[in-house]
């Protein structure tokens, strides 16, 4: 999770496709997906901002544990 987070902190905009794949994968830990969303938000790039808004719409009406955490993270960047 630290490595995923570091991509956002370091502003690695060239890694946006990787971060999107991590955020969208249905395998592995939900915490990795959440950290990928955080890293995307940290990038602050226009494409990253658009992705954050898109993901908010996808999670907005969901209420499971992962969705609740992801909405809390996404809200930081809206």
C-alpha positions in Angstrom: 0.0 0.0 0.0 2.9 2.4 0.7 4.3 1.9 -2.8 0.9 2.6 -4.3 0.5 5.7 -2.2 4.0 6.9 -3.1 3.1 7.1 -6.8 0.5 9.8 -6.0 2.7 11.6 -3.5 5.5 11.7 -6.0 3.2 13.0 -8.7 3.9 10.0 -11.0 1.3 11.0 -13.6 2.8 8.6 -16.1 1.6 5.8 -13.7 -2.1 6.9 -13.9 -3.0 3.9 -16.2 -1.5 1.5 -13.6 -3.3 3.2 -10.8 -6.6 3.0 -12.6 -6.0 -0.8 -13.2 -5.3 -1.3 -9.5 -8.4 0.7 -8.5 -10.6 -1.3 -10.9 -9.3 -4.8 -10.3 -11.7 -7.2 -8.6 -9.0 -9.4 -7.2 -6.7 -8.8 -4.3 -7.1 -6.5 -1.3 -9.8 -3.8 -1.2 -7.2 -1.7 0.7 -5.0 -1.7 -2.4 -7.9 -0.5 -4.5 -8.6 2.3 -2.0 -5.0 3.3 -1.9 -4.9 3.5 -5.7 -7.9 5.9 -5.5 -6.0 8.0 -3.0 -2.9 8.0 -5.2 -5.0 9.1 -8.2 -6.5 11.9 -6.2 -3.0 13.0 -5.0 -1.9 13.4 -8.6 -4.1 16.3 -9.1 -3.9 15.9 -12.9 -7.0 16.9 -14.9 -7.4 13.3 -16.1 -7.0 12.1 -12.5 -9.6 14.6 -11.3 -12.1 13.4 -14.0 -11.5 9.8 -12.9 -12.1 10.6 -9.2 -15.5 12.2 -10.2 -16.3 9.2 -12.3 -15.6 6.8 -9.5 -17.6 8.9 -7.0 -20.7 8.4 -9.3 -20.0 4.6 -9.4 -19.8 4.3 -5.6 -22.3 7.0 -4.6 -25.3 4.7 -4.0 -23.3 1.7 -2.7 -23.1 1.0 1.0 -20.8 -2.0 1.5 -17.6 -1.6 3.5 -15.3 -1.1 0.6 -17.6 1.5 -1.0 -18.0 3.4 2.3 -14.2 3.6 2.6 -13.7 4.5 -1.0 -16.3 7.3 -0.8 -14.5 8.7 2.2 -11.3 8.8 0.2 -12.9 10.2 -2.9 -14.6 12.9 -0.9 -11.2 14.3 0.0 -10.6 15.2 -3.7 -14.0 16.5 -4.7 
